[in-house]
């Protein structure tokens, strides 16, 4: 049985809708693409405690607006 061809047009169209530039699209791993393009219901919600933990681990840095 011959495998189905990869639907590149559809994949690129979804990437465009998500705001992923072509250069970044081609750099994504399959795992990253699946996480990015998964329906939000599958992605789940981030609990406040998880958000607080991530915020502490990766704080926003001030921008240099000079």
C-alpha positions as CSV (number, residue, x, y, z in Angstrom):
1,X,0.0,0.0,0.0
2,X,1.4,3.4,-1.0
3,X,1.5,6.0,1.7
4,X,-0.6,9.2,1.2
5,X,1.4,12.2,0.1
6,X,2.1,14.9,2.7
7,X,-0.6,17.6,2.4
8,X,1.9,20.5,2.4
9,X,-0.6,23.1,1.1
10,X,-2.9,22.4,4.0
11,X,-0.1,22.3,6.6
12,X,1.3,25.6,5.3
13,X,-2.2,27.2,5.3
14,X,-2.7,26.2,8.9
15,X,0.7,27.6,9.8
16,X,-0.2,30.9,8.0
17,X,-3.5,31.1,10.0
18,X,-1.5,30.6,13.2
19,X,0.9,33.3,12.3
20,X,3.9,31.0,11.9
21,X,6.4,32.5,9.3
22,X,7.6,30.1,6.6
23,X,11.2,30.0,8.0
24,X,9.9,29.0,11.5
25,X,7.5,26.5,10.0
26,X,10.3,24.5,8.3
27,X,12.3,24.6,11.6
28,X,9.5,23.0,13.7
29,X,9.9,19.4,14.7
30,X,6.9,17.1,14.2
31,X,6.2,17.1,18.0
32,X,6.3,21.0,18.0
33,X,4.0,21.1,15.0
34,X,1.5,18.7,16.6
35,X,1.5,20.8,19.8
36,X,1.0,24.0,17.9
37,X,-1.7,22.8,15.6
38,X,-3.6,20.6,18.1
39,X,-7.2,21.9,18.8
40,X,-7.2,23.9,22.0
41,X,-9.6,21.5,23.7
42,X,-6.8,18.8,23.5
43,X,-4.2,21.2,24.8
44,X,-6.0,21.6,28.1
45,X,-5.9,24.6,30.4
46,X,-3.1,25.9,32.5
47,X,-3.8,25.9,36.2
48,X,-3.0,29.1,38.1
49,X,-0.4,27.3,40.2
50,X,1.3,26.1,37.0
51,X,1.2,29.6,35.5
52,X,2.7,31.0,38.7
53,X,5.5,28.4,38.6
54,X,6.3,29.2,35.0
55,X,6.2,32.9,35.6
56,X,8.8,32.5,38.4
57,X,11.0,30.3,36.2
58,X,10.7,32.5,33.1
59,X,10.1,36.1,34.2
60,X,9.3,38.8,31.7
61,X,12.4,40.9,31.0
62,X,12.2,44.7,30.7
63,X,12.5,45.9,27.1
64,X,15.2,48.4,26.1
65,X,13.1,51.0,24.3
66,X,16.0,53.4,23.6
